[in-house]
Each structure stands twice: as C-alpha cells, then as structure tokens.
Amino acid sequence: MSIGILGKKLGMSQLFDDQGKSVPVTLIEAGPCRITQIKSSATDGYSAVQIAFGVVREKLVNRPSKGHLSKSGEDPLRHIREYRVDDLEGYKLGAQVTVGDFEAGQKVDVSGTSMGRGFSGYQKRHGFSRGPMSHGSKNHREPGSTGAGTTPGRIYPGKRMAGRYGGKKITTRGLMIMKIDSDHNLLVIKGSVPGKPGSLLNIRPANCVGSNSIKGGR
C-alpha cells in the first residue's frame, strides 16, 4: 500500500457499471513521484518519507532546492510533500512511487485547492434563500437582518456574509478508486475532487496519517 502520491487533475468523465448506470469519475494523472528524503526519529525527531512530483526546467528551481533534490536524482521537481510513517522499512532514496502502489476498489482521501470564485454574494457563497421577486420588493438578494440595531449594536464575528469564495484547501474523504491505468499513470476515482483541471492533488489511502507540505523551489 502506498504512503500517498501527488497528481494533476485532468477532468471528469463517466463509467458504466454492470447495470448500465452512469458513474461520474475524475481522471487524475498521478506520479511517478520520486522519494527525495527519508526522515528518521534519530535524525529528525520523527519518521517520514518525502516525495516530489512535476519535472520543471532547471532555472525555475532555486539553488537550495536543487541541491536537496540532486541527492535522489537528476531531474528538478516542482512539488514536495512528506508523509508520516511508523516503519521506514522498504523505502529507499530515489525510488519511484507510482499508481501501481494502489489498487482498484481502494478508498482514498484527496486534497486540493478548491476553485476560486472571487467575491460572491450570500446566495452563491452560503446558499441563502432570496427575497420576494414581486414588484416593490427591495431585498431580492439582500442578507436580511445581520444583528441587533441597539445594544450590542454590532455584527458578531463569524456572521455569514458576502465575501471571497473558494481558493481554500479542501479534502474529500473516502473516495473509491474505480480503475488504474499504469501505462498512462492514471487514477480513475469515483466522484468529484477539489480544484480545476491542471491543479495539484494529494492522494492518500483513507484513514492514514496526514501529510505535510513543503514549499517548492520556484
């Protein structure tokens, strides 16, 4: 079983089950990822495996990151993540993590950055009901009451109002892998995942220890 893998969202499609029903799926180009560092309790205070994904031009990687990545291979990589593990046995510096480490029917958790929608109103951002649309009404898409007019005479923190919508880290848990294409590094996952096509995704086996992100050298 894999510790996790990084990938790029390609888009959505559909599969048909044995009863002929359409099943919505997401196509993810996952890996191959290179193990760039192995951390142990003796040297780092905890056990973890670090992987990197996304080959980039050498000039886009700064010198500290280039020196770090050169210990495991020649190609400069863009994205780095690490995963906590209990046992480091079987992990080797420079080894590849691929979709072959997963299996069809396995449940995974997928993390990514949700699509940014900019400044959005009450209905789009929070699902508020709109006001009456009849002639004379002046609160078609207004928020309604936002608090008391006298004491305390203020809006409480956390009040749901219009504002920036999306662009946050989202984790969708318990998604099933429907199909694996090792020849093209593809994971076919049932349902939708965060982000737009081309965005970075972090795929981990369900109920596993979370991963930490490290800023890449750009």
Secondary structure as GFF3:
##gff-version 3
##sequence-region A 1 218
A	DSSP	beta_strand	5	16	.	.	.	ID=ss1
A	DSSP	beta_strand	22	30	.	.	.	ID=ss2
A	DSSP	beta_strand	33	39	.	.	.	ID=ss3
A	DSSP	alpha_helix	41	44	.	.	.	ID=ss4
A	DSSP	beta_strand	48	55	.	.	.	ID=ss5
A	DSSP	three_ten_helix	58	60	.	.	.	ID=ss6
A	DSSP	alpha_helix	63	69	.	.	.	ID=ss7
A	DSSP	beta_strand	77	84	.	.	.	ID=ss8
A	DSSP	beta_strand	96	97	.	.	.	ID=ss9
A	DSSP	three_ten_helix	99	101	.	.	.	ID=ss10
A	DSSP	beta_strand	107	113	.	.	.	ID=ss11
A	DSSP	beta_strand	119	120	.	.	.	ID=ss12
A	DSSP	alpha_helix	122	126	.	.	.	ID=ss13
A	DSSP	beta_strand	163	164	.	.	.	ID=ss14
A	DSSP	beta_strand	169	181	.	.	.	ID=ss15
A	DSSP	beta_strand	186	190	.	.	.	ID=ss16
A	DSSP	beta_strand	200	205	.	.	.	ID=ss17
A	DSSP	beta_strand	211	214	.	.	.	ID=ss18
###
